[in-house]
């Protein structure tokens, strides 16, 4: 079977507003101490969110690929989640489904592949080497407290660095939805040779 990124490039030909985000990491950010009570309260609240859904736009840039698409993310737990990528100009979709620790990637035309190694399957079929296992926490703005991270003057997560598979991933939280519990709106993820820009339009939890 041909790699899915050949198919994928066809459904994401429309450049979405997510790609208008700056790909450079922000500078001159002022930080506050991680022991800040408001941050600690917020961190406690987002840790309580175990299952959630969100929708938005996703832009990806690497040395070989560049695309933008809409996404729908449904998370139950680390063994069961669903990521649907779709075009706004056709009914074509690509689904990444984890069920009982088995990853399937399939489209709405009947093509599919399955494997227990989600990261490797994603790399083989789409051409993206992305840590899906960490995605659920990163979308919430919940850092791994054992690694380096910074809290901004807004008392929310500003950025972090995460070592994974001999690379360093960085995340910058550019804006948040202003609601009772602020949750990320614009996120910039980067590692060597890859940039992922995420705009989250809506949250349900």
C-alpha positions in Angstrom: 0.0 0.0 0.0 1.3 3.5 -0.8 2.1 5.7 2.1 -0.9 7.6 3.5 0.9 10.9 3.1 0.2 10.7 -0.7 -3.5 10.4 0.1 -3.1 12.9 2.9 -1.8 15.7 0.7 -5.0 15.5 -1.3 -7.3 16.2 1.6 -5.4 19.1 3.0 -4.8 21.2 0.0 -6.8 24.1 1.6 -4.5 26.2 3.8 -6.4 27.0 7.1 -6.0 29.9 9.5 -3.9 27.7 11.8 -1.1 28.3 9.4 -1.1 32.0 10.0 0.5 31.4 13.4 4.1 32.5 13.7 6.4 29.5 13.5 9.1 31.2 15.6 9.0 30.7 19.4 8.0 33.8 21.3 10.7 35.6 23.2 10.9 38.1 26.1 8.3 36.2 28.1 8.1 37.0 31.9 7.8 34.0 34.1 6.5 33.4 37.6 7.5 30.7 40.1 6.0 27.3 39.8 4.9 27.4 43.4 2.4 30.3 42.5 -0.9 29.4 44.2 -3.0 30.3 41.2 -0.9 28.1 38.9 -1.0 25.2 41.4 -4.8 25.5 41.6 -5.1 25.5 37.8 -2.7 22.5 37.5 -4.9 20.6 40.0 -8.0 21.4 38.0 -6.6 20.2 34.6 -5.3 17.0 36.2 -8.9 16.2 37.1 -9.9 16.2 33.4 -9.5 12.6 32.5 -11.8 12.4 29.4 -12.4 15.2 27.0 -13.0 16.3 23.4 -11.8 19.2 21.3 -11.8 20.4 17.7 -9.8 22.8 15.7 -7.1 23.2 13.1 -3.7 21.7 12.7 -0.8 22.8 10.6 2.4 20.7 10.1 5.7 21.8 8.6 8.8 19.6 8.1 11.7 19.5 5.6 9.6 17.1 3.5 5.9 17.8 4.3 3.7 20.9 4.7 -0.1 20.6 5.2 -3.0 21.9 7.2 -6.3 20.2 8.1 -9.1 20.2 10.6 -9.0 17.8 13.5 -11.3 16.2 16.1 -9.8 14.7 19.2 -11.7 12.4 21.5 -9.7 11.1 24.5 -10.8 8.5 27.0 -7.5 7.1 28.3 -4.0 6.2 27.1 -5.3 3.0 25.6 -8.4 4.4 23.9 -8.6 7.6 21.9 -9.5 8.9 18.5 -8.0 11.6 16.2 -9.9 12.4 13.0 -8.3 14.6 10.3 -10.6 16.0 7.7 -10.7 18.3 4.7 -13.0 21.3 4.5 -13.4 21.1 0.8 -14.4 17.4 0.5 -15.8 14.5 2.6 -12.4 12.8 2.8 -11.3 11.9 6.3 -8.3 10.1 7.9 -8.8 8.5 11.3 -6.2 7.5 13.8 -7.9 5.2 16.4 -6.3 3.6 19.4 -8.5 0.9 21.0 -7.1 -1.4 23.7 -3.6 -0.3 22.8 -3.9 -1.2 19.2 -3.6 1.6 16.7 -5.5 1.7 13.4 -5.1 4.3 10.7 -7.9 4.3 8.1 -9.7 6.6 5.6 -13.3 6.7 4.5 -12.5 4.8 1.3 -11.7 1.5 3.0 -7.9 1.7 3.3 -6.4 0.8 6.7 -3.4 -0.4 8.6 -3.0 -1.6 12.2 -0.1 -2.0 14.6 0.7 -2.1 18.3 3.4 0.6 17.9 1.4 3.8 17.3 4.4 6.0 16.8 6.0 3.8 14.2 2.7 3.3 12.3 2.1 7.0 12.2 5.6 7.6 10.9 5.3 4.9 8.2 1.8 5.7 7.0 1.7 9.5 7.2 5.4 10.5 7.4 5.1 12.2 10.8 7.1 11.2 13.8 4.9 12.6 16.5 4.5 11.5 20.2 0.8 10.7 20.3 1.2 9.2 23.8 2.0 12.7 25.1 -0.5 14.5 23.0 -3.4 14.2 25.5 -1.5 16.1 28.2 0.0 18.6 25.9 -3.4 19.7 24.5 -4.6 20.3 28.0 -1.6 22.4 28.9 -0.5 20.0 31.5 3.3 19.6 31.7 5.3 16.7 32.9 6.4 18.0 36.3 9.6 16.1 36.1 10.9 18.0 33.1 11.6 21.7 32.5 8.6 24.0 32.1 7.7 27.7 32.7 4.6 29.4 34.0 3.7 32.8 32.5 2.4 36.0 34.2 -1.1 34.8 33.4 -0.6 32.0 35.9 -0.9 29.4 33.1 1.6 27.1 31.4 3.9 29.2 29.1 6.2 26.6 27.6 8.1 23.4 28.3 10.9 21.2 26.9 10.4 17.5 26.7 13.2 15.0 25.8 11.9 12.1 23.7 13.6 9.5 21.4 16.9 11.5 21.2 15.1 14.7 20.4 13.8 17.7 22.4 10.2 18.8 21.9 9.3 22.3 22.9 5.8 23.6 23.4 4.8 27.3 23.5 1.2 28.1 24.7 0.5 31.3 22.7 -3.1 31.9 23.9 -5.9 30.4 26.0 -9.6 30.3 25.8 -10.9 32.8 28.4 -13.5 30.7 30.3 -14.0 29.5 33.9 -11.2 27.0 33.4 -8.7 28.5 30.9 -7.7 25.9 28.3 -5.2 26.2 25.4 -6.3 27.8 22.2 -3.0 28.3 20.2 -0.1 25.9 20.7 3.3 25.8 18.9 5.1 22.4 19.1 8.6 22.1 17.7 11.4 19.6 17.4 14.3 19.2 15.1 12.9 19.4 11.5 9.3 19.5 12.6 6.8 22.2 13.5 3.2 21.5 14.6 0.8 24.4 15.0 -2.5 23.8 16.7 -5.5 26.0 17.1 -8.2 24.6 19.3 -11.7 26.0 18.6 -13.8 24.2 21.2 -13.5 22.1 24.3 -15.8 19.6 26.0 -15.0 17.8 29.2 
